[in-house]
Amino acid sequence: MATGSVQSHRQDNQPVYVLHTYPFKETSLLVELFSYGFGRVATTAKGARRPRSALRGMLQSFQPLTATWSGKLELKTLHSLEWGGGLLLLKGEALMCGFYLNELLLRLLPREDAHEALFEYYAATIKILASSQDLATTLRRFELKLLQELGYAIPLQQDVSAAPIVAEAHYLYQAEHGAHRLTKLLNRTGNGVQLRGKTLIDMVNDDYSQAKTQLQSKQLMRYLLAHYLGDQPLHTRQLLIDLQGL
């Protein structure tokens, strides 16, 4: 009876990425995984801080891995990790961007809530970062995809009155509401980001070719993420700003 109970809570060879590791007790690590079938999973890697631990060398961020773990409680026991694909190398600013993505997932992704499409998008984004091409646009795309996949309403095609966004118009975008059209007779005040309609249309079309769209989409996503993250800022966000305003 006991054996069947343990087996029912064991997950074998699950596709994962390592999001972060923390020291845990004297020789172990707490490992936060992003898995395809189970979302964010917290595990303990027993003895992983020992020099000869088989797990120690496998706990590499941004690498496709397969993991086996077990446990009934929120904190699982990590039994093994195996390479799941080719080695990806992130360097310099791309590496910081990768840490930024991981911190976003740690802060916003609920534990054990599967998001298969987001997992696949994360995997694709890591490959793009490894090529170090257009880092800022890559971050904007991931930020938007993350919020959309987590169920946050980010209306980009219509304003708050359900009218289509007009490229030449200007709007005040407010979290939880959307875009309020601004006119000479009506200039709304309050928290939000002022931007042109074309920026919203460009984001819908995944077109970040114009400098104005790049700037305003960054301002919009920074504002929305701050709203959903709350008072505690991201550690990696300031590092990216210090680098090149990513």
N, C-alpha and C positions, 0 to 999 in steps of 0.2 A: 504493500500500500504506500509506504513511504517513498519507495523508488519511483513509482508512477507519478507521485506528486512532484518530486524533484524534476523528473523528465518533462513534465508538462510546463515547467517554468524555465526550461533551457532553450536558448535560441542559438542555433548552429550556423556558422558561416554566413553571417549577415553582412551585406555591403555597408561600410561605414567610413567616416572620416573622423579623425581626432580633432576636436575643437580646442581642448585645453587640458592641461594636467596640473594637479596641485599636490604638494606633499601631504601624505596621510599616514599618521602614526610614524613609527621609527623607520620602516623599510619599504613602505607601500606608497602608492600614488592613487589619488582620486582622478579618474579619467572621464571627461565629458565627451561622449560620442554623438555624432549626427548619423543616424542610420536610415536606410531606405524604408524599411518596413515599420519602424517603431519611433521615428522622430528622434528627439534628443534623449539620450539614455545616460544616466550616471552610473559609473561602475568603479569598483576598487580593483586595482592591479596589485595583488599581494606580492611583496618582495621585489617590486619592480625597481626599487632604488638600489638594489644590490648589484654589484658590478657584473655578475655572471647571470643575471636574470634574462630569460629568453624574451620577455616582453619589453625590456628596457629599450632595445634597439629598434623596436617596431613602433614605438609611440611617436610617430612623426606626423605633424600636421600637413595637410594639403596632399596627402598620398592616399590613393584608393586602396582600402584594406577590406578584409573580411574578418569578422569578430565572432567569437562564441562566448556567451555569458549565461548566467543563470541567477535565479533569485526571485522571491515573491515580493519583496519590499521595493521601495523606490530606488534604493542603492543596491545595484546588482554586483555580482562577482565576475570579473573578466577572466576567462580561462585562457584564451589564445587570440593571437592576431596573425594574419597572413597577408602577404602582398596581394593586391587585387588588380594590379595593372602596372604600366610603365612608371618609372620614377619621374616626378615633376619637380623642377627646380624654380623656386621663386626667389628673386634677388632684388635688393635695393627697395625702391618705392613699391614695386609689385609685391614684395614680401610684406610690407606694411599694409598694403591694401588687403592682402589675404588675412592678416590678423584682424583687420577692421571687420571683414565679413564674418569671421568667427565670433568676434565680440557681439556683433549684431544678433547672431543666432543664439548665443548664450543668454542674451538679455531679453529677446523677444519670443523665442520659440518655446512653447510649453513642453514639459517633460512628457515623453511617451505619447506624443500626438503626431501620428504619421503624416508626412507631407512629401509624397513620392515625387510630385512634379518639382517641388522646390529642391529636393535632393539632387535631381537630375540637372536642374538649372545651376545649382551650386557647383556641381562637378564640371559642367561646361564652362562656368565662369573662371574656375581655377585654371583650366587649360588656357583660357584667353590671357589671364594674368601672367602665366608662365611665358607667354610670348611677348609680354610687356608692350602690348599695343593699345593705345588709346585708353589709358587707365581710368581717367575721369568719367568717360562715357560708360565704361564697363561698370563702374560703381553705381552710376545713376540707374542703369538698367536693373542691377541686382536689388538696389534699395526699393525700387518700385515693385518689382516682382515679389520681393519678400513681404511687403505690406499687403499686396493684393492676395497672395497665397494664404496669409494669416487671417484673411477675412475682413481687413479694414477697407471701408469704402473710400476709394480715391477716384471720385468722378472727374474725368478729364474731357469728356465729349459734350457735356451739357452743363449749364450753369444751375444755380439753385432754383430757378424758376422753370427748369426743364427745357429751356431754349438752347439750341445748338451754340456751341462756342464759336465766336466770330474772330477770325484771325486778326483783324485790324482793331478790335476792341481791347480795352484794358479791364483787368479784373483784380479783385481782392480775394485771394484763396484762403479759406479758413478751415482748419481741421474740424472734422465731424459734420461739416456743412458742404463745403465745396466752393465754387467760384461765384462771387457776387460781381455783376457787371458794374463798372464805374462810369458815370457820366458827369457832365459839367454841373448838372443839377443835383446829382447824388454822389457824394464822395464818402464812402463808409470809413469809419475809424475802428480801431480795435486791433487785436492780435491777428496776424495773418501775413501773407506775402503778396505784394502787388506785382503783377506780371501781365504780359500781353497774351491775347488769345492764341497767337501763333505758337507760343511756347507750349501750351497745352496740346494743341493740334500736333505739333512736332513730336511730343512725347507719346501720343497715341500711335503715331506712325513710326515710332522708334527711329526718328531722324534727329540726330544731335549735331548736324553738320555746321549749323550757324553758331557763332560765338555768343550771341544774345540768348539763344536757347540753352547753350551749355551753362551760362551764368545763372539764368533764372531757374532752370531745373535743379541746379545745385542748391540755390536758396530755398526752393520749395521743398525739396527732400530733406534738407537739414532742419527746416521748420517742422515738418511732419514727424520726422523721427524723434526730435526733441519732445514733441507733444506726447508721443506714445511711450517714450522711454521714461518720462517723468524727470524728477529733480537730479538724479544721478547721471552725470555726463559720461560719455564713452571715453575711455583712456586713449584709444587709438585715433579718435576723431581729431584731437588737438595735434597729434603728431603729423597727421596728413595735412592739416592746415599749415603747420610749420614748414612742411616740405615744399609743396607747390600749390597750395590751395585746393587740393583734391577733395 
